[in-house]
Amino acid sequence: MDKVGSYEFMAEPFHCDFSGQLFMGHLGNHMLNAADFHSTDRGFGMKRLMTINRSWVLSRLAIEMAEMPQQYTKFRVETWVESAMRYFTSRNFAVVGEDDALTSHHSPLTSKKVYGYGRSIWAMIDTETRQPTDILSVDDGAINDWIVNDKECPIAKGGRVKMGDEAQLVRTIDTYYNDVDINGHINSVKYIEHVLDLWDLEWYRGNQIRRFEIAYVAEAHQGDRLSFYREQTTQNDYCVRIVRSDGTECCRSKVSFRPTL
């Protein structure tokens, strides 16, 4: 079995926005599905971990896109493990299509059309204590057999999202059944969707998402109210802090746009 997994998806029309492009949230969901398919096929996925009271949780995600797949377009998400440490593992993604003479976005090593890339950091937790646990203790560190350190992922790693006291409260929302995932906390992708909803439709008519970063700090659960604080740091960059009902910061995000007009 190859160390790099490749999984086909389609930009289904009801997963696309008003412009016919795949929503960033759905792309993130495809990446997380690809990660689960890849790890499950190789013996360290959620299905295996649940039998020993372990689970993967996403710690950081960065997605940088040259363009988004258009509706009905088939594409593939390639994914591979870049490194593994005691408490964290890094996993990369490439979103690719078939060769297309009409686009300039191509990998220099292949004929594949490259839509963009992703980088992620994952932790393994004990499902009973909710505390981080040793990744390398599972099956004598078998994850090390799948590390790929010679495949390019030419985007920057997610960094610390720095925000000042001037960030303004722009929205507070309630959380419900549809916000909760298999781990019992607010779904990683739901945070992405809630952050991107801070800008209205008119904004997206003139701006596209170039890069999206999110770092998860603490869990939130159904019933928590989430408050969103936003700060503009450059002409095209915004940072967002999400705080739950008790004042605990859940995550921080950075969104970089490019004008389309």
N, C-alpha and C positions, 0 to 999 in steps of 0.2 A: 504494500500500500504506500502511495506517495506521501511524503511529509506535508506537502501542500494540498489542501482540499479545494475543489472547485465546484460550485453549486449554481444551477441555473434558476433564475427568477424572471418574472415579467412585470413590467410597469403596468399593472392593471388599471383600467381607466378610473375606477373609483378610489384608487390610491394616488391619483394625480391631482394637482391643483388646477386653478383656473386657466393656467397657461399650457396645460397638458403635460407638465413635467412631474416626475415622481416627487411626492412630499419627502422632505428630509427625514421626518419621523419614520416613514415606511422604509426608507433606505436603511436607517439605523436598525430597524426591526429585522430586515433581511440580513444585515451583518451579524446580529446576535443569533439568528437562526443558523447561519453558516457556521458560526463558532460552535454552536451546540452540535450540529451534524458532524463537524470535524472531530470534536473531542469525543463524542459518543462512539463514532466508528473506530476510534483508536484506543478506547478503553478507559478514558478519564472524563467522560461526560456526566451530565446530571443524573442520568438513569443509573449509572454505576455508583455515583457518590451518595445518592439518596439511601442506598442500602447500608452505608456506614455513617449515616448522620452528618454528611458533608454536603456543601453546595458551593457553586461559583457565584460570586457577586461582582458586578462591574464597578470598578473604582474610577476609571477615567476613560473618556472616549474623545477622540479628535477625528473629524471628517473634513477633508478638503477636496472640493470637486472642481474640475475644469468645466463640466457641464453635467446636467442631470439627464437620465434616460427619459425619453418621451413615451407617452402612453402607447401600449401594445408592444413596446420594444422588449425583446428578450436580451438579457445580459447575464453575466456570471459574477459571482462574488468569490474571489480567491482568498483563502485565509491560511495563516501559518503561525506557529509559535516562534517568536524571536528569541525569547530568553525565559528562564524560570529560576526564581529564587525561593527562599524559604516561605515567604508570605505573599509574594506577588509574582505574577507571570505576565509577560507582554505578548500581545497577539496583534498581528497586522492584517490588513485587508487591501485588496485591489478590486476595483469595480471595472470590469472589462466587457467589451462586446467583440463582435467580429470585425474584420478589416473593413474600413469605410473610406473610400477615396475622397469623400466630401469633407472630412474633418482633419484637422492638423494635430489632434491629440492622440499620439501613438507612442507606445513603448519603443525605445530605441533598440531593444533586443528582440522584439517580436512584431508580428503584423497586427497584433490586437489593438483595437481602439480602446483607449483608457479614459474612462469617465473621471476617475479620481481614486483616492486612497483613504485608508483609515488606520488609526493606531489606537490600541486599547490596553488598559492595565486591569487585571483581574485579581481578586483575592479569593481564598477559599475559607469558608466559615464553618464552624460547628453549628448545626441547625438547632441544637438544644440550648447551647450557651450564647449563640449569636456572636461569638468571638472568633477572630482569625485563628486559623490552624495551619500546621506545617504542610505545605503542598508536597514537599519531597518525601514525606512519610507515607504517602499513598502508593502502594505497590512498589516500594523501594525506589521511589523517584523515577518511575517509568516515563513520566512526561519528558524527561531529558532525552529520551530516544527519538523525540519528534521535533526537536529544536532545529530551526533553519536559520543560519546566520549569514547566508550569502545571497538572499533574495532582496532586491531593492524595494524600499518603501520611502520614496523621496519627498516626504513631507515632514515638517518639524514635529517633534513630540509635544504633547500637551504640557504646558507650563502652569505655574501657579497663577491663578487669576487674581490680580491685585485690584482692590477697590477701596475708595476712600469713604469718608463719612458723608460726602455730598450725594451719594446715591439716593435716588428718590423712590419712595413707595409708589408703584404704578398699578398694582392689582393685588387683590386677595381673593383666593378661591377655596371652595370646599372640595373635599375628596370623597369618592364614592367607590362602589363595587368595581366599576370598569377601570379604575386607576390601579388596582392591586394585581400583583403577579404571583407566580407559583411559590415565591419565597415569602409571601404574606406581607410584603411592603409595597410602597408605591413603585410602579413599573418604571424602569430606567427610561424607556422611550416616552412615557407620559410626561416626564419632566421636559424632554426635548420639545414636545408638542406645546406644552404650556408656555415655555420660554418663547418659542417662535410666534405664539399668538399675541405677544405683547406689541407687535406691529400689525397694522391693519392692512386690508387688501390693497388700498391705494399705494401704500409704501412698497408692497411687493410688485406692483405694476412698474415701478421704476428702479427696483433694486433686487438683485439675486444674492443668495447666500454663497459666499466663497468658501468660508471655513466656519465650522462649528466645533466648539470645545465644551466639555462639561466634566466636572470633577465632583464625585459624590462623597459627602462627608459623614452624614448620619442618616439613618432610616426615618421615613415617615410612614404612617399607617392610615388606613381608611378612617375618616372622621377628623383627621388633622386638617386645620386650615393652613394654607400655604400663602405666604406673603412674598411678593416679587419686588425687589429693589433694583433699579436700572441706572447705569451711569455710562455716559458717552465718553470714551477715552481718546478717540481720534475722529476724523471726519467720517470714517466708515466702520469703526469698531465700537462695540458696546459690550459692557460687562453686566451680568445679572447675578444677584444673590437671592437665594430662596430660603426663607426662614419659616419653620413650622410654628404651631400654636404656642408652644411653651418657650419660644425665643431661641431654640436651637437651630443653628444653620445647617440645612440639609445638603446643599450643593451650591457650586458657583459655575457660571457659564460665561463663555466669551463668543460673540457672534461677529464675524467679519463679512461685510457686504461689498458688492461691486455694483456701481450704477449700470443700468441697462438702457437708459435714454441718452 
